[in-house]
Amino acid sequence: MESNGTRIEPARTADVHQVLADHPRYWGERDLRSLHLLALVREFGPTCLVARAEDGIRGYLLGFVTPTGTGYVHLVATRDDARGAGLGRRLYGAFAEAARGQGARRLKAITSVGNTGSIAFHRRLGFTVGIVDDHDGPGRPMAVFHRVLPVAGPDA
């Protein structure tokens, strides 16, 4: 899938290393390097995606499909100079398609309750959001997003 010179394709482990080398360009001051699990790319390759262009990786999404049919988005980020152009939406669209191909019937993601930008983004994508107390341990609530995937039609 290509648009504006950016291709969305399965991630490679080398891509994760590149993202980690440029970590602040995706996450600013937040240190989320420990969440970039190479096992996700190795074991769930088709649902771990990068948005690649001539100038490098503009964005990425690491996700997988659970045995119960949930496409879970573990991480999604766009590079600081690629924001606002719909790349996050494209990554989610490509992930939904790959997850549906593996039997997913719904999507799920989480973020911290203070991450208002992520909450607004997911709402724009049609997710419902609920706050789950103690999600990540006592006193650690998280915003949990859910969205049903439409059933693919005969032309899909």
PyMOL commands that place a pseudoatom at each C-alpha (Angstrom):
pseudoatom trace, name=CA, resn=MET, resi=1, chain=A, elem=C, hetatm=0, pos=[0.000, 0.000, 0.000]
pseudoatom trace, name=CA, resn=GLU, resi=2, chain=A, elem=C, hetatm=0, pos=[1.658, 3.239, -1.158]
pseudoatom trace, name=CA, resn=SER, resi=3, chain=A, elem=C, hetatm=0, pos=[0.642, 6.884, -0.851]
pseudoatom trace, name=CA, resn=ASN, resi=4, chain=A, elem=C, hetatm=0, pos=[2.703, 10.046, -1.208]
pseudoatom trace, name=CA, resn=GLY, resi=5, chain=A, elem=C, hetatm=0, pos=[5.893, 7.999, -1.616]
pseudoatom trace, name=CA, resn=THR, resi=6, chain=A, elem=C, hetatm=0, pos=[5.245, 6.123, 1.634]
pseudoatom trace, name=CA, resn=ARG, resi=7, chain=A, elem=C, hetatm=0, pos=[4.770, 2.352, 1.522]
pseudoatom trace, name=CA, resn=ILE, resi=8, chain=A, elem=C, hetatm=0, pos=[3.181, 0.414, 4.347]
pseudoatom trace, name=CA, resn=GLU, resi=9, chain=A, elem=C, hetatm=0, pos=[4.759, -3.011, 4.599]
pseudoatom trace, name=CA, resn=PRO, resi=10, chain=A, elem=C, hetatm=0, pos=[5.616, -5.695, 7.153]
pseudoatom trace, name=CA, resn=ALA, resi=11, chain=A, elem=C, hetatm=0, pos=[8.272, -4.633, 9.655]
pseudoatom trace, name=CA, resn=ARG, resi=12, chain=A, elem=C, hetatm=0, pos=[11.665, -6.300, 9.927]
pseudoatom trace, name=CA, resn=THR, resi=13, chain=A, elem=C, hetatm=0, pos=[13.770, -6.552, 13.077]
pseudoatom trace, name=CA, resn=ALA, resi=14, chain=A, elem=C, hetatm=0, pos=[16.213, -4.065, 11.526]
pseudoatom trace, name=CA, resn=ASP, resi=15, chain=A, elem=C, hetatm=0, pos=[13.322, -1.583, 11.347]
pseudoatom trace, name=CA, resn=VAL, resi=16, chain=A, elem=C, hetatm=0, pos=[12.795, -1.829, 15.105]
pseudoatom trace, name=CA, resn=HIS, resi=17, chain=A, elem=C, hetatm=0, pos=[16.499, -1.157, 15.626]
pseudoatom trace, name=CA, resn=GLN, resi=18, chain=A, elem=C, hetatm=0, pos=[16.193, 1.930, 13.400]
pseudoatom trace, name=CA, resn=VAL, resi=19, chain=A, elem=C, hetatm=0, pos=[13.131, 3.172, 15.262]
pseudoatom trace, name=CA, resn=LEU, resi=20, chain=A, elem=C, hetatm=0, pos=[14.933, 2.718, 18.572]
pseudoatom trace, name=CA, resn=ALA, resi=21, chain=A, elem=C, hetatm=0, pos=[17.937, 4.680, 17.272]
pseudoatom trace, name=CA, resn=ASP, resi=22, chain=A, elem=C, hetatm=0, pos=[15.545, 7.550, 16.425]
pseudoatom trace, name=CA, resn=HIS, resi=23, chain=A, elem=C, hetatm=0, pos=[13.247, 6.983, 19.421]
pseudoatom trace, name=CA, resn=PRO, resi=24, chain=A, elem=C, hetatm=0, pos=[12.805, 10.686, 20.408]
pseudoatom trace, name=CA, resn=ARG, resi=25, chain=A, elem=C, hetatm=0, pos=[11.550, 11.506, 16.898]
pseudoatom trace, name=CA, resn=TYR, resi=26, chain=A, elem=C, hetatm=0, pos=[8.585, 9.196, 17.499]
pseudoatom trace, name=CA, resn=TRP, resi=27, chain=A, elem=C, hetatm=0, pos=[8.000, 9.536, 21.241]
pseudoatom trace, name=CA, resn=GLY, resi=28, chain=A, elem=C, hetatm=0, pos=[9.575, 12.832, 22.318]
pseudoatom trace, name=CA, resn=GLU, resi=29, chain=A, elem=C, hetatm=0, pos=[10.548, 12.739, 25.982]
pseudoatom trace, name=CA, resn=ARG, resi=30, chain=A, elem=C, hetatm=0, pos=[8.602, 9.531, 26.736]
pseudoatom trace, name=CA, resn=ASP, resi=31, chain=A, elem=C, hetatm=0, pos=[10.957, 6.564, 26.998]
pseudoatom trace, name=CA, resn=LEU, resi=32, chain=A, elem=C, hetatm=0, pos=[9.046, 3.610, 25.591]
pseudoatom trace, name=CA, resn=ARG, resi=33, chain=A, elem=C, hetatm=0, pos=[12.035, 1.695, 24.247]
pseudoatom trace, name=CA, resn=SER, resi=34, chain=A, elem=C, hetatm=0, pos=[11.349, -1.282, 26.541]
pseudoatom trace, name=CA, resn=LEU, resi=35, chain=A, elem=C, hetatm=0, pos=[7.962, -1.807, 24.842]
pseudoatom trace, name=CA, resn=HIS, resi=36, chain=A, elem=C, hetatm=0, pos=[9.557, -2.381, 21.420]
pseudoatom trace, name=CA, resn=LEU, resi=37, chain=A, elem=C, hetatm=0, pos=[9.622, -6.165, 21.552]
pseudoatom trace, name=CA, resn=LEU, resi=38, chain=A, elem=C, hetatm=0, pos=[11.466, -7.838, 18.697]
pseudoatom trace, name=CA, resn=ALA, resi=39, chain=A, elem=C, hetatm=0, pos=[9.480, -11.010, 19.397]
pseudoatom trace, name=CA, resn=LEU, resi=40, chain=A, elem=C, hetatm=0, pos=[6.372, -9.250, 18.092]
pseudoatom trace, name=CA, resn=VAL, resi=41, chain=A, elem=C, hetatm=0, pos=[8.019, -8.654, 14.718]
pseudoatom trace, name=CA, resn=ARG, resi=42, chain=A, elem=C, hetatm=0, pos=[9.498, -12.146, 14.598]
pseudoatom trace, name=CA, resn=GLU, resi=43, chain=A, elem=C, hetatm=0, pos=[6.327, -13.994, 15.622]
pseudoatom trace, name=CA, resn=PHE, resi=44, chain=A, elem=C, hetatm=0, pos=[3.544, -11.739, 14.299]
pseudoatom trace, name=CA, resn=GLY, resi=45, chain=A, elem=C, hetatm=0, pos=[5.233, -10.317, 11.187]
pseudoatom trace, name=CA, resn=PRO, resi=46, chain=A, elem=C, hetatm=0, pos=[2.173, -9.611, 9.015]
pseudoatom trace, name=CA, resn=THR, resi=47, chain=A, elem=C, hetatm=0, pos=[0.580, -7.444, 11.738]
pseudoatom trace, name=CA, resn=CYS, resi=48, chain=A, elem=C, hetatm=0, pos=[3.709, -5.447, 12.554]
pseudoatom trace, name=CA, resn=LEU, resi=49, chain=A, elem=C, hetatm=0, pos=[3.977, -2.670, 10.000]
pseudoatom trace, name=CA, resn=VAL, resi=50, chain=A, elem=C, hetatm=0, pos=[6.229, 0.201, 8.976]
pseudoatom trace, name=CA, resn=ALA, resi=51, chain=A, elem=C, hetatm=0, pos=[5.491, 3.210, 6.813]
pseudoatom trace, name=CA, resn=ARG, resi=52, chain=A, elem=C, hetatm=0, pos=[8.661, 3.454, 4.739]
pseudoatom trace, name=CA, resn=ALA, resi=53, chain=A, elem=C, hetatm=0, pos=[9.760, 6.291, 2.471]
pseudoatom trace, name=CA, resn=GLU, resi=54, chain=A, elem=C, hetatm=0, pos=[13.031, 7.382, 0.868]
pseudoatom trace, name=CA, resn=ASP, resi=55, chain=A, elem=C, hetatm=0, pos=[13.878, 9.334, 4.024]
pseudoatom trace, name=CA, resn=GLY, resi=56, chain=A, elem=C, hetatm=0, pos=[13.381, 6.332, 6.333]
pseudoatom trace, name=CA, resn=ILE, resi=57, chain=A, elem=C, hetatm=0, pos=[10.623, 5.019, 8.557]
pseudoatom trace, name=CA, resn=ARG, resi=58, chain=A, elem=C, hetatm=0, pos=[7.905, 7.636, 8.940]
pseudoatom trace, name=CA, resn=GLY, resi=59, chain=A, elem=C, hetatm=0, pos=[5.717, 5.551, 11.219]
pseudoatom trace, name=CA, resn=TYR, resi=60, chain=A, elem=C, hetatm=0, pos=[5.087, 2.088, 12.526]
pseudoatom trace, name=CA, resn=LEU, resi=61, chain=A, elem=C, hetatm=0, pos=[2.556, -0.128, 14.253]
pseudoatom trace, name=CA, resn=LEU, resi=62, chain=A, elem=C, hetatm=0, pos=[3.328, -3.260, 16.269]
pseudoatom trace, name=CA, resn=GLY, resi=63, chain=A, elem=C, hetatm=0, pos=[0.334, -5.516, 16.782]
pseudoatom trace, name=CA, resn=PHE, resi=64, chain=A, elem=C, hetatm=0, pos=[-0.920, -9.071, 16.774]
pseudoatom trace, name=CA, resn=VAL, resi=65, chain=A, elem=C, hetatm=0, pos=[-4.114, -11.125, 16.703]
pseudoatom trace, name=CA, resn=THR, resi=66, chain=A, elem=C, hetatm=0, pos=[-5.128, -12.949, 19.881]
pseudoatom trace, name=CA, resn=PRO, resi=67, chain=A, elem=C, hetatm=0, pos=[-6.553, -16.488, 19.861]
pseudoatom trace, name=CA, resn=THR, resi=68, chain=A, elem=C, hetatm=0, pos=[-9.977, -14.999, 20.656]
pseudoatom trace, name=CA, resn=GLY, resi=69, chain=A, elem=C, hetatm=0, pos=[-10.040, -12.854, 17.495]
pseudoatom trace, name=CA, resn=THR, resi=70, chain=A, elem=C, hetatm=0, pos=[-8.870, -9.486, 18.785]
pseudoatom trace, name=CA, resn=GLY, resi=71, chain=A, elem=C, hetatm=0, pos=[-6.426, -7.437, 16.756]
pseudoatom trace, name=CA, resn=TYR, resi=72, chain=A, elem=C, hetatm=0, pos=[-4.376, -5.823, 19.525]
pseudoatom trace, name=CA, resn=VAL, resi=73, chain=A, elem=C, hetatm=0, pos=[-2.315, -2.713, 18.777]
pseudoatom trace, name=CA, resn=HIS, resi=74, chain=A, elem=C, hetatm=0, pos=[0.692, -2.738, 21.080]
pseudoatom trace, name=CA, resn=LEU, resi=75, chain=A, elem=C, hetatm=0, pos=[2.410, 0.425, 19.764]
pseudoatom trace, name=CA, resn=VAL, resi=76, chain=A, elem=C, hetatm=0, pos=[1.750, 2.929, 17.010]
pseudoatom trace, name=CA, resn=ALA, resi=77, chain=A, elem=C, hetatm=0, pos=[3.772, 6.058, 16.302]
pseudoatom trace, name=CA, resn=THR, resi=78, chain=A, elem=C, hetatm=0, pos=[4.573, 8.535, 13.580]
pseudoatom trace, name=CA, resn=ARG, resi=79, chain=A, elem=C, hetatm=0, pos=[7.820, 10.442, 13.221]
pseudoatom trace, name=CA, resn=ASP, resi=80, chain=A, elem=C, hetatm=0, pos=[7.750, 14.095, 14.282]
pseudoatom trace, name=CA, resn=ASP, resi=81, chain=A, elem=C, hetatm=0, pos=[7.970, 15.395, 10.690]
pseudoatom trace, name=CA, resn=ALA, resi=82, chain=A, elem=C, hetatm=0, pos=[5.253, 13.040, 9.390]
pseudoatom trace, name=CA, resn=ARG, resi=83, chain=A, elem=C, hetatm=0, pos=[2.411, 13.903, 11.760]
pseudoatom trace, name=CA, resn=GLY, resi=84, chain=A, elem=C, hetatm=0, pos=[-0.901, 15.337, 10.639]
pseudoatom trace, name=CA, resn=ALA, resi=85, chain=A, elem=C, hetatm=0, pos=[-0.867, 13.720, 7.202]
pseudoatom trace, name=CA, resn=GLY, resi=86, chain=A, elem=C, hetatm=0, pos=[-3.096, 10.722, 7.996]
pseudoatom trace, name=CA, resn=LEU, resi=87, chain=A, elem=C, hetatm=0, pos=[-0.264, 8.231, 8.374]
pseudoatom trace, name=CA, resn=GLY, resi=88, chain=A, elem=C, hetatm=0, pos=[-1.527, 6.881, 11.704]
pseudoatom trace, name=CA, resn=ARG, resi=89, chain=A, elem=C, hetatm=0, pos=[-4.931, 6.314, 10.122]
pseudoatom trace, name=CA, resn=ARG, resi=90, chain=A, elem=C, hetatm=0, pos=[-3.292, 4.479, 7.189]
pseudoatom trace, name=CA, resn=LEU, resi=91, chain=A, elem=C, hetatm=0, pos=[-1.273, 2.283, 9.546]
pseudoatom trace, name=CA, resn=TYR, resi=92, chain=A, elem=C, hetatm=0, pos=[-4.446, 1.380, 11.465]
pseudoatom trace, name=CA, resn=GLY, resi=93, chain=A, elem=C, hetatm=0, pos=[-6.243, 0.624, 8.198]
pseudoatom trace, name=CA, resn=ALA, resi=94, chain=A, elem=C, hetatm=0, pos=[-3.462, -1.684, 7.036]
pseudoatom trace, name=CA, resn=PHE, resi=95, chain=A, elem=C, hetatm=0, pos=[-3.375, -3.351, 10.446]
pseudoatom trace, name=CA, resn=ALA, resi=96, chain=A, elem=C, hetatm=0, pos=[-7.159, -3.880, 10.435]
pseudoatom trace, name=CA, resn=GLU, resi=97, chain=A, elem=C, hetatm=0, pos=[-6.913, -5.510, 7.016]
pseudoatom trace, name=CA, resn=ALA, resi=98, chain=A, elem=C, hetatm=0, pos=[-4.041, -7.800, 8.088]
pseudoatom trace, name=CA, resn=ALA, resi=99, chain=A, elem=C, hetatm=0, pos=[-5.766, -8.662, 11.378]
pseudoatom trace, name=CA, resn=ARG, resi=100, chain=A, elem=C, hetatm=0, pos=[-9.056, -9.430, 9.619]
pseudoatom trace, name=CA, resn=GLY, resi=101, chain=A, elem=C, hetatm=0, pos=[-7.114, -11.745, 7.304]
pseudoatom trace, name=CA, resn=GLN, resi=102, chain=A, elem=C, hetatm=0, pos=[-6.017, -13.647, 10.422]
pseudoatom trace, name=CA, resn=GLY, resi=103, chain=A, elem=C, hetatm=0, pos=[-9.554, -13.951, 11.752]
pseudoatom trace, name=CA, resn=ALA, resi=104, chain=A, elem=C, hetatm=0, pos=[-9.830, -10.831, 13.919]
pseudoatom trace, name=CA, resn=ARG, resi=105, chain=A, elem=C, hetatm=0, pos=[-13.342, -9.572, 14.540]
pseudoatom trace, name=CA, resn=ARG, resi=106, chain=A, elem=C, hetatm=0, pos=[-12.456, -6.552, 16.663]
pseudoatom trace, name=CA, resn=LEU, resi=107, chain=A, elem=C, hetatm=0, pos=[-9.581, -4.214, 17.474]
pseudoatom trace, name=CA, resn=LYS, resi=108, chain=A, elem=C, hetatm=0, pos=[-8.219, -3.163, 20.851]
pseudoatom trace, name=CA, resn=ALA, resi=109, chain=A, elem=C, hetatm=0, pos=[-5.573, -0.730, 22.094]
pseudoatom trace, name=CA, resn=ILE, resi=110, chain=A, elem=C, hetatm=0, pos=[-4.692, 0.991, 25.357]
pseudoatom trace, name=CA, resn=THR, resi=111, chain=A, elem=C, hetatm=0, pos=[-3.032, 4.219, 26.446]
pseudoatom trace, name=CA, resn=SER, resi=112, chain=A, elem=C, hetatm=0, pos=[-2.493, 6.175, 29.616]
pseudoatom trace, name=CA, resn=VAL, resi=113, chain=A, elem=C, hetatm=0, pos=[-5.488, 8.186, 30.814]
pseudoatom trace, name=CA, resn=GLY, resi=114, chain=A, elem=C, hetatm=0, pos=[-3.481, 11.403, 30.421]
pseudoatom trace, name=CA, resn=ASN, resi=115, chain=A, elem=C, hetatm=0, pos=[-2.675, 10.818, 26.754]
pseudoatom trace, name=CA, resn=THR, resi=116, chain=A, elem=C, hetatm=0, pos=[-5.424, 13.068, 25.417]
pseudoatom trace, name=CA, resn=GLY, resi=117, chain=A, elem=C, hetatm=0, pos=[-3.974, 13.099, 21.903]
pseudoatom trace, name=CA, resn=SER, resi=118, chain=A, elem=C, hetatm=0, pos=[-4.155, 9.319, 21.617]
pseudoatom trace, name=CA, resn=ILE, resi=119, chain=A, elem=C, hetatm=0, pos=[-7.651, 9.245, 23.088]
pseudoatom trace, name=CA, resn=ALA, resi=120, chain=A, elem=C, hetatm=0, pos=[-8.867, 11.819, 20.563]
pseudoatom trace, name=CA, resn=PHE, resi=121, chain=A, elem=C, hetatm=0, pos=[-7.122, 9.989, 17.693]
pseudoatom trace, name=CA, resn=HIS, resi=122, chain=A, elem=C, hetatm=0, pos=[-8.744, 6.660, 18.548]
pseudoatom trace, name=CA, resn=ARG, resi=123, chain=A, elem=C, hetatm=0, pos=[-12.170, 8.270, 18.905]
pseudoatom trace, name=CA, resn=ARG, resi=124, chain=A, elem=C, hetatm=0, pos=[-11.761, 9.781, 15.420]
pseudoatom trace, name=CA, resn=LEU, resi=125, chain=A, elem=C, hetatm=0, pos=[-11.060, 6.261, 14.155]
pseudoatom trace, name=CA, resn=GLY, resi=126, chain=A, elem=C, hetatm=0, pos=[-14.370, 5.044, 15.586]
pseudoatom trace, name=CA, resn=PHE, resi=127, chain=A, elem=C, hetatm=0, pos=[-13.114, 3.386, 18.755]
pseudoatom trace, name=CA, resn=THR, resi=128, chain=A, elem=C, hetatm=0, pos=[-15.076, 3.484, 21.971]
pseudoatom trace, name=CA, resn=VAL, resi=129, chain=A, elem=C, hetatm=0, pos=[-13.023, 4.273, 25.052]
pseudoatom trace, name=CA, resn=GLY, resi=130, chain=A, elem=C, hetatm=0, pos=[-13.425, 3.253, 28.657]
pseudoatom trace, name=CA, resn=ILE, resi=131, chain=A, elem=C, hetatm=0, pos=[-11.255, 3.868, 31.683]
pseudoatom trace, name=CA, resn=VAL, resi=132, chain=A, elem=C, hetatm=0, pos=[-10.264, 0.637, 33.428]
pseudoatom trace, name=CA, resn=ASP, resi=133, chain=A, elem=C, hetatm=0, pos=[-9.092, 1.141, 37.006]
pseudoatom trace, name=CA, resn=ASP, resi=134, chain=A, elem=C, hetatm=0, pos=[-6.039, -0.846, 38.075]
pseudoatom trace, name=CA, resn=HIS, resi=135, chain=A, elem=C, hetatm=0, pos=[-5.507, -2.024, 34.469]
pseudoatom trace, name=CA, resn=ASP, resi=136, chain=A, elem=C, hetatm=0, pos=[-1.723, -1.998, 34.819]
pseudoatom trace, name=CA, resn=GLY, resi=137, chain=A, elem=C, hetatm=0, pos=[-1.667, -2.675, 38.556]
pseudoatom trace, name=CA, resn=PRO, resi=138, chain=A, elem=C, hetatm=0, pos=[-3.054, -1.005, 41.677]
pseudoatom trace, name=CA, resn=GLY, resi=139, chain=A, elem=C, hetatm=0, pos=[-3.663, 2.686, 41.101]
pseudoatom trace, name=CA, resn=ARG, resi=140, chain=A, elem=C, hetatm=0, pos=[-2.717, 2.462, 37.402]
pseudoatom trace, name=CA, resn=PRO, resi=141, chain=A, elem=C, hetatm=0, pos=[-5.829, 3.118, 35.305]
pseudoatom trace, name=CA, resn=MET, resi=142, chain=A, elem=C, hetatm=0, pos=[-5.637, 2.967, 31.523]
pseudoatom trace, name=CA, resn=ALA, resi=143, chain=A, elem=C, hetatm=0, pos=[-7.845, 4.115, 28.665]
pseudoatom trace, name=CA, resn=VAL, resi=144, chain=A, elem=C, hetatm=0, pos=[-8.942, 0.994, 26.777]
pseudoatom trace, name=CA, resn=PHE, resi=145, chain=A, elem=C, hetatm=0, pos=[-10.174, 1.282, 23.185]
pseudoatom trace, name=CA, resn=HIS, resi=146, chain=A, elem=C, hetatm=0, pos=[-12.439, -1.172, 21.332]
pseudoatom trace, name=CA, resn=ARG, resi=147, chain=A, elem=C, hetatm=0, pos=[-13.792, -1.249, 17.789]
pseudoatom trace, name=CA, resn=VAL, resi=148, chain=A, elem=C, hetatm=0, pos=[-15.650, -3.982, 15.949]
pseudoatom trace, name=CA, resn=LEU, resi=149, chain=A, elem=C, hetatm=0, pos=[-14.295, -4.834, 12.518]
pseudoatom trace, name=CA, resn=PRO, resi=150, chain=A, elem=C, hetatm=0, pos=[-16.911, -4.890, 9.799]
pseudoatom trace, name=CA, resn=VAL, resi=151, chain=A, elem=C, hetatm=0, pos=[-17.359, -8.260, 8.124]
pseudoatom trace, name=CA, resn=ALA, resi=152, chain=A, elem=C, hetatm=0, pos=[-15.540, -8.327, 4.809]
pseudoatom trace, name=CA, resn=GLY, resi=153, chain=A, elem=C, hetatm=0, pos=[-17.898, -8.557, 1.870]
pseudoatom trace, name=CA, resn=PRO, resi=154, chain=A, elem=C, hetatm=0, pos=[-17.564, -10.809, -1.177]
pseudoatom trace, name=CA, resn=ASP, resi=155, chain=A, elem=C, hetatm=0, pos=[-15.525, -8.145, -2.991]
pseudoatom trace, name=CA, resn=ALA, resi=156, chain=A, elem=C, hetatm=0, pos=[-13.078, -7.612, -0.117]
for i in range(1, 156): cmd.bond("trace and resi %d" % i, "trace and resi %d" % (i + 1))
show_as sticks, trace
zoom trace
